[in-house]
Amino acid sequence: MTQFTTRTVSPFRYDVVGSFLRPQELKEARAKFAQGQISQDELTAVEDKCIVELIKKEEAAGLKAVTDGEFRRSYWHLDFFWGLQGVSHVNLKHGYFFHDEETRNDSAQVTGKIRGKNHPFVEHFKFVRDHVSHGIQVKQTIPAPAQFLEELIRPENQESIKAAYSNLDDLDHDVAAAYHQVIEDLYAAGCRTLQLDDCTWGISVNNFANLKKKDPNADTSQLKELQERFLRVNNEAIADLPEDLTVNTHVCRGNYHSTWAAAGGYGPVADTLFAQENVNAFYLEYDSDRAGGFEPLAKVPDDKHVVLGLVTSKTGDLEDPDAIVERIKEAAKFHPLDKLCLSPQCGFASTEEGNILTKEQQWAKVKLVEDIAKQVWDLD
């Protein structure tokens, strides 16, 4: 019988990406707060109650690294950006365009030099830290630095950058430094598991696919230059951190109200993302043919982990366990089975709208991931 390494740090053999469906009580409280009917303290009390209940459900489900479900956020990414100095919350003409739906139109713009002191997510982490059981890790999820740059370079946000920064190198350095500050503060508060959520690579493969579809001989140098820029800012942000801080990243192609934004296999980003980003593990979307095949996993160094997002969070229908096992075996042809893990492809509610499934279906998905992982990796 094959002997598999026992996982004691993230990623664990069965895992989740981070977000969970918001309870109705929380949705109602957020709506009342937006209408001025309750105070911030009253909203926080509801958030606290719902997060504690979620933590206990995660622990009961057997998860070894839990999150707050992103219950204090409206978006998986924008709330973090708004917590940085030199950044403002704005509303643009349009939101993000997904496959068959447009999101709300919130965004983030630069209003001055970007800094990362006293970020509110540090206090959010401390709350979860103080409410987990002994031996349970807290996974703090934040959007990647590259994702922040992706937001800032939206056409509508260009002028605000020019007003604050005379050159992009200074912007990129300040973004990386601000992130580094937040990460150091999280570490000081006890964080040992950090996840950088990053859709920029999914956008990149989509752009490659669209460009090549129009012209197989198209020049892709600009897209590759942008990849290199995103790689630099991500790596600079996580350089020179304590050795006992585990930094992982999650890559997907958009997850909003059960729809998606991008398509394309990982091939065009494998030499950059997989081969050169200085993270411990890659959580990868693999729940549909939009993610392509497993061949690019050969670019992931053998000492790094890959968490296969083979179970979808977009619908409540349960996958065939045998089919998932076969897909794991297929992935193991390109990356060692002992370095593989399993999770849903994304969170269940990347925004407060949530995906279109019930809470019961959500937890059934988590149970399915656990059951399959126990079978594949001979877990007790």
C-alpha positions as CSV (number, residue, x, y, z in Angstrom):
1,M,0.0,0.0,0.0
2,T,1.3,3.5,-0.9
3,Q,2.3,5.6,2.1
4,F,1.1,9.2,1.9
5,T,2.6,12.1,3.9
6,T,0.4,13.2,6.7
7,R,-0.6,16.8,6.2
8,T,-0.2,19.0,9.3
9,V,-0.3,22.4,7.5
10,S,-2.4,23.8,4.8
11,P,-3.4,22.5,2.3
12,F,-5.0,19.5,3.9
13,R,-6.1,16.5,1.8
14,Y,-9.7,17.8,1.9
15,D,-10.2,21.5,2.0
16,V,-12.3,24.5,1.0
17,V,-11.4,27.7,-0.7
18,G,-13.0,30.0,1.9
19,S,-16.4,31.6,1.4
20,F,-19.7,30.2,2.5
21,L,-23.3,31.1,1.8
22,R,-24.5,34.0,3.9
23,P,-27.2,33.2,6.5
24,Q,-30.5,35.0,5.9
25,E,-30.1,36.7,9.3
26,L,-26.8,38.2,8.1
27,K,-28.2,39.3,4.8
28,E,-31.1,41.1,6.5
29,A,-28.7,42.8,9.0
30,R,-26.5,44.1,6.2
31,A,-29.5,45.4,4.3
32,K,-30.8,47.2,7.4
33,F,-27.3,48.7,8.0
34,A,-27.2,50.0,4.4
35,Q,-30.5,51.6,5.0
36,G,-29.4,53.2,8.3
37,Q,-31.8,51.1,10.4
38,I,-29.1,49.5,12.6
39,S,-25.7,50.7,13.8
40,Q,-22.3,49.3,13.0
41,D,-22.1,47.7,16.4
42,E,-25.4,46.0,15.8
43,L,-24.3,44.7,12.5
44,T,-21.0,43.5,13.9
45,A,-22.9,41.6,16.6
46,V,-24.9,39.7,14.0
47,E,-21.7,39.0,12.0
48,D,-19.9,37.7,15.2
49,K,-22.8,35.4,15.9
50,C,-23.0,34.0,12.4
51,I,-19.2,33.5,12.2
52,V,-19.0,31.6,15.4
53,E,-21.9,29.3,14.2
54,L,-20.0,28.8,10.9
55,I,-16.7,28.0,12.6
56,K,-18.4,25.2,14.6
57,K,-20.0,23.8,11.4
58,E,-16.7,23.8,9.7
59,E,-15.1,22.0,12.6
60,A,-17.9,19.5,12.7
61,A,-17.4,18.9,9.0
62,G,-13.8,17.8,9.7
63,L,-12.1,20.8,8.2
64,K,-8.6,21.4,9.7
65,A,-8.3,25.0,8.5
66,V,-11.4,27.2,8.9
67,T,-12.4,30.6,7.7
68,D,-14.9,33.2,8.7
69,G,-16.8,32.5,5.4
70,E,-15.9,36.0,4.4
71,F,-19.1,37.0,6.3
72,R,-17.9,40.5,7.0
73,R,-17.4,41.2,3.2
74,S,-19.6,42.1,0.4
75,Y,-17.0,41.0,-2.2
76,W,-14.1,38.5,-1.9
77,H,-11.7,41.2,-3.1
78,L,-13.0,44.8,-3.0
79,D,-13.5,45.0,0.8
80,F,-9.8,44.2,1.2
81,F,-8.8,46.9,-1.2
82,W,-11.0,49.5,0.5
83,G,-9.2,48.7,3.8
84,L,-5.9,50.0,2.4
85,Q,-4.8,53.6,2.8
86,G,-4.9,55.7,-0.4
87,V,-7.8,53.7,-1.8
88,S,-11.5,54.7,-2.1
89,H,-14.7,52.9,-2.8
90,V,-16.3,54.1,-6.1
91,N,-19.1,53.1,-8.3
92,L,-18.4,52.8,-12.0
93,K,-20.8,52.8,-15.0
94,H,-20.7,49.0,-15.2
95,G,-19.8,46.1,-13.0
96,Y,-17.8,43.0,-14.2
97,F,-19.2,41.2,-17.1
98,F,-19.7,37.5,-16.5
99,H,-20.9,34.8,-19.0
100,D,-24.5,35.7,-18.6
101,E,-24.8,38.3,-15.9
102,E,-23.3,41.7,-14.9
103,T,-22.3,42.2,-11.3
104,R,-22.8,45.3,-9.1
105,N,-20.7,48.2,-10.2
106,D,-18.5,48.7,-7.2
107,S,-14.7,49.3,-7.7
108,A,-11.6,50.7,-6.0
109,Q,-9.6,53.7,-7.1
110,V,-6.3,55.2,-5.9
111,T,-6.7,58.5,-4.0
112,G,-3.1,58.8,-2.8
113,K,-0.1,56.7,-1.9
114,I,-1.1,53.2,-1.1
115,R,-0.2,51.9,2.4
116,G,-1.2,48.9,4.5
117,K,-1.2,50.0,8.1
118,N,-4.0,49.1,10.5
119,H,-6.0,47.0,8.0
120,P,-9.4,45.9,9.4
121,F,-8.9,42.3,8.2
122,V,-6.3,41.9,11.0
123,E,-9.0,42.4,13.6
124,H,-11.3,40.0,11.6
125,F,-8.6,37.4,11.8
126,K,-8.2,37.8,15.6
127,F,-11.9,37.1,16.1
128,V,-11.7,33.8,14.3
129,R,-8.5,33.0,16.1
130,D,-10.2,33.4,19.4
131,H,-13.1,31.2,18.6
132,V,-11.6,28.1,17.0
133,S,-11.0,24.9,18.9
134,H,-7.5,23.7,19.9
135,G,-5.6,22.3,17.0
136,I,-7.7,23.9,14.3
137,Q,-5.9,26.3,12.0
138,V,-7.4,29.6,10.8
139,K,-7.0,30.3,7.1
140,Q,-7.0,34.0,6.2
141,T,-8.0,34.6,2.6
142,I,-7.2,37.9,0.9
143,P,-7.1,38.9,-2.8
144,A,-3.7,38.7,-4.4
145,P,-1.6,41.8,-5.0
146,A,-2.0,41.1,-8.8
147,Q,-5.7,41.2,-8.4
148,F,-5.5,44.7,-6.9
149,L,-3.4,45.8,-9.9
150,E,-6.0,44.2,-12.2
151,E,-8.7,46.3,-10.5
152,L,-6.6,49.5,-10.8
153,I,-5.9,49.1,-14.5
154,R,-9.5,49.0,-15.5
155,P,-10.0,51.8,-18.0
156,E,-12.2,53.8,-15.7
157,N,-9.5,53.8,-13.0
158,Q,-6.5,54.9,-15.1
159,E,-6.8,58.6,-14.4
160,S,-6.7,58.2,-10.7
161,I,-3.5,56.2,-10.9
162,K,-1.8,59.0,-13.0
163,A,-2.8,61.6,-10.4
164,A,-1.1,59.6,-7.6
165,Y,1.9,58.0,-9.3
166,S,4.2,59.3,-11.9
167,N,5.4,55.8,-12.9
168,L,4.0,52.2,-12.6
169,D,7.1,50.8,-10.9
170,D,6.4,53.0,-7.9
171,L,2.7,51.9,-7.9
172,D,3.7,48.3,-8.0
173,H,6.2,48.6,-5.2
174,D,3.7,50.4,-3.0
175,V,1.1,47.7,-3.6
176,A,3.6,45.0,-2.7
177,A,4.8,46.9,0.4
178,A,1.2,47.6,1.6
179,Y,0.4,43.9,1.3
180,H,3.6,43.0,3.0
181,Q,2.6,45.2,5.9
182,V,-0.8,43.6,6.2
183,I,0.7,40.1,6.1
184,E,3.3,41.0,8.8
185,D,0.5,42.3,11.0
186,L,-1.6,39.2,10.4
187,Y,1.4,37.1,11.3
188,A,1.9,39.1,14.5
189,A,-1.7,38.4,15.4
190,G,-1.1,34.6,15.0
191,C,-1.9,33.9,11.3
192,R,0.1,31.0,10.0
193,T,-2.0,30.1,6.9
194,L,-2.6,32.8,4.2
195,Q,-4.3,32.3,0.9
196,L,-4.0,34.7,-2.0
197,D,-7.1,34.6,-4.2
198,D,-6.2,35.5,-7.8
199,C,-8.4,35.6,-10.9
200,T,-5.8,37.5,-12.9
201,W,-4.4,34.2,-14.3
202,G,-7.8,33.0,-15.3
203,I,-8.3,36.3,-17.1
204,S,-4.9,35.9,-18.7
205,V,-5.6,32.5,-20.2
206,N,-9.0,33.8,-21.4
207,N,-7.2,36.7,-23.2
208,F,-4.7,34.4,-24.7
209,A,-7.5,32.1,-26.0
210,N,-9.4,35.0,-27.5
211,L,-6.4,36.5,-29.1
212,K,-5.3,33.2,-30.7
213,K,-8.9,32.5,-31.8
214,K,-8.9,35.7,-33.8
215,D,-5.3,35.1,-35.2
216,P,-3.3,32.0,-34.5
217,N,-0.1,34.0,-35.2
218,A,-1.1,37.0,-33.0
219,D,1.6,38.7,-31.0
220,T,1.1,37.8,-27.3
221,S,4.1,39.7,-26.0
222,Q,2.0,42.3,-24.2
223,L,0.0,39.6,-22.4
224,K,3.2,37.9,-21.3
225,E,4.6,41.3,-20.1
226,L,1.5,41.7,-17.9
227,Q,2.0,38.2,-16.5
228,E,5.5,39.1,-15.6
229,R,4.3,42.2,-13.9
230,F,1.7,40.3,-11.9
231,L,4.3,37.7,-10.9
232,R,6.7,40.4,-9.7
233,V,4.2,42.1,-7.5
234,N,2.9,38.9,-6.0
235,N,6.4,37.6,-5.2
236,E,7.6,40.9,-3.8
237,A,4.6,41.1,-1.5
238,I,5.4,37.6,0.0
239,A,9.2,37.9,0.1
240,D,11.2,37.6,3.3
241,L,8.3,36.3,5.5
242,P,8.7,34.0,8.5
243,E,9.3,30.4,7.5
244,D,6.4,29.1,9.5
245,L,3.9,31.2,7.6
246,T,2.3,29.1,4.8
247,V,1.3,31.1,1.8
248,N,-0.9,29.5,-0.8
249,T,-2.8,30.8,-3.8
250,H,-6.1,30.1,-5.4
251,V,-6.8,30.6,-9.1
252,C,-10.2,30.5,-10.8
253,R,-12.1,32.0,-13.8
254,G,-14.7,34.0,-11.9
255,N,-17.4,32.9,-9.5
256,Y,-20.5,35.1,-9.2
257,H,-24.0,33.9,-8.6
258,S,-23.1,30.5,-10.2
259,T,-21.8,32.0,-13.4
260,W,-18.3,32.5,-14.7
261,A,-16.2,35.1,-16.5
262,A,-13.3,33.4,-18.3
263,A,-12.2,30.2,-20.0
264,G,-9.0,28.6,-21.1
265,G,-6.5,26.0,-19.9
266,Y,-3.5,26.8,-17.7
267,G,-0.9,26.3,-20.5
268,P,-0.3,30.0,-21.3
269,V,0.4,30.9,-17.6
270,A,2.2,27.6,-16.5
271,D,5.7,28.9,-17.1
272,T,5.0,32.0,-15.1
273,L,2.5,31.1,-12.4
274,F,3.3,27.5,-11.7
275,A,7.0,27.6,-12.3
276,Q,7.9,30.9,-10.6
277,E,5.3,32.1,-8.1
278,N,6.8,31.6,-4.6
279,V,3.8,30.0,-2.9
280,N,3.5,26.7,-1.1
281,A,0.4,25.4,-3.0
282,F,-1.9,26.2,-5.9
283,Y,-5.7,25.8,-5.4
284,L,-6.9,25.3,-9.0
285,E,-10.3,25.4,-10.7
286,Y,-10.8,22.1,-12.5
287,D,-14.6,21.5,-12.3
288,S,-15.3,22.0,-16.0
289,D,-13.7,21.8,-19.4
290,R,-13.2,25.6,-19.3
291,A,-10.1,24.8,-17.2
292,G,-8.5,22.6,-19.8
293,G,-6.4,19.4,-19.1
294,F,-4.0,18.5,-16.4
295,E,-0.9,18.6,-18.6
296,P,0.2,22.1,-17.3
297,L,0.6,20.7,-13.8
298,A,3.9,19.3,-15.0
299,K,5.3,22.8,-14.6
300,V,4.5,22.9,-10.9
301,P,7.7,22.1,-8.9
302,D,7.6,18.6,-7.3
303,D,7.9,20.1,-3.8
304,K,4.8,22.2,-4.1
305,H,1.2,21.1,-3.6
306,V,-1.8,21.3,-5.9
307,V,-5.3,21.4,-4.6
308,L,-7.6,20.1,-7.3
309,G,-10.9,22.0,-7.5
310,L,-12.8,19.1,-9.1
311,V,-16.0,19.5,-7.1
312,T,-18.1,22.5,-8.3
313,S,-19.5,25.1,-5.9
314,K,-21.7,26.6,-8.6
315,T,-24.5,24.0,-8.4
316,G,-25.9,21.7,-5.8
317,D,-25.8,18.5,-7.9
318,L,-23.3,16.1,-6.4
319,E,-20.6,14.7,-8.6
320,D,-20.0,11.0,-9.1
321,P,-17.3,10.0,-6.6
322,D,-15.8,7.4,-8.9
323,A,-15.5,10.0,-11.7
324,I,-13.6,12.4,-9.3
325,V,-11.3,9.6,-8.2
326,E,-10.4,8.9,-11.9
327,R,-9.7,12.6,-12.5
328,I,-7.4,12.7,-9.5
329,K,-5.5,9.7,-11.0
330,E,-5.3,11.5,-14.3
331,A,-3.8,14.6,-12.6
332,A,-1.3,12.3,-10.8
333,K,0.3,11.6,-14.2
334,F,1.6,15.1,-14.2
335,H,2.1,15.9,-10.5
336,P,2.9,13.4,-7.6
337,L,-0.2,12.1,-6.0
338,D,1.3,12.7,-2.6
339,K,1.4,16.4,-3.5
340,L,-2.3,16.5,-4.5
341,C,-5.3,17.5,-2.4
342,L,-9.0,18.0,-3.1
343,S,-11.4,20.9,-2.7
344,P,-14.3,22.7,-4.4
345,Q,-13.1,24.8,-7.3
346,C,-14.0,28.1,-5.6
347,G,-15.9,29.4,-2.6
348,F,-19.7,29.1,-2.3
349,A,-20.2,32.8,-2.1
350,S,-17.5,34.9,-3.6
351,T,-19.9,37.8,-3.1
352,E,-22.7,38.2,-0.7
353,E,-25.2,37.1,-3.4
354,G,-23.9,33.6,-3.2
355,N,-24.1,30.8,-5.7
356,I,-27.4,29.1,-6.5
357,L,-27.5,26.2,-4.2
358,T,-28.9,25.6,-0.7
359,K,-26.9,25.4,2.5
360,E,-27.7,21.7,2.8
361,Q,-26.2,21.2,-0.7
362,Q,-23.2,23.3,0.3
363,W,-22.3,21.1,3.2
364,A,-23.0,18.0,1.2
365,K,-20.3,19.2,-1.2
366,V,-17.9,19.6,1.7
367,K,-18.7,16.1,2.8
368,L,-18.2,14.7,-0.7
369,V,-14.8,16.2,-0.8
370,E,-13.9,14.7,2.5
371,D,-15.2,11.2,1.6
372,I,-13.3,11.1,-1.7
373,A,-10.1,12.4,-0.1
374,K,-10.2,9.8,2.6
375,Q,-10.6,7.1,0.0
376,V,-7.8,8.4,-2.3
377,W,-5.2,9.2,0.4
378,D,-6.0,6.4,2.9
379,L,-7.1,8.8,5.7
380,D,-8.6,7.6,8.9
